[in-house]
Amino acid sequence: MTLSRSGASAYPANVRPFPPLEGIRPQIQDLRTENIAQLAAKAQSLGDVIPLWYGEGDMVTPGFIIDAAKASLDAGQTFYIPNMRGLGSLTTALSDYQSRLHGRHIAVERSTVTPGGMHA
């Protein structure tokens, strides 16, 4: 259930909805979110929504990434890493990148890379 544009609650009395979102278009405020696929389809019908919710880009993977993936597969790197903070070389590179990006030191310990949300 949602809040209507008039602000009247369409929620049952025992459900406390989130407060209205300031600056968010009513078409988006009124979307129900029980199913991400349904939400995505409704959002796409608005016409001016950029579909980032699936995490899939619209460009071909660059060659250097394809080459690195092939080299990793050829080297037998086909298993999940230990469920810690991620590969040391990757978390170090991420720390260095974030430090440059934000203009201040971001410690390696503040970065974690997992193979997916379940592992996180």
KAGIJO-V379372 format. One record per pair of residues at least 24 apart in sequence whose C-alpha atoms are under 7 Angstrom apart, sorted by the first residue. I is the first residue (numbers start at 0). J is the second residue. D is the distance in Angstrom with one decimal. If there is no record, write none. Layout:
# KAGIJO-V379372
{{I	J	D} {I	J	D}}
This chain:
# KAGIJO-V379372
{{0	31	6.8} {1	29	5.7} {1	31	6.9} {2	29	6.6} {3	29	7.0} {79	114	6.9} {82	118	6.9} {84	111	4.5} {84	112	5.9} {85	111	5.9} {85	112	4.8} {85	113	6.0}}
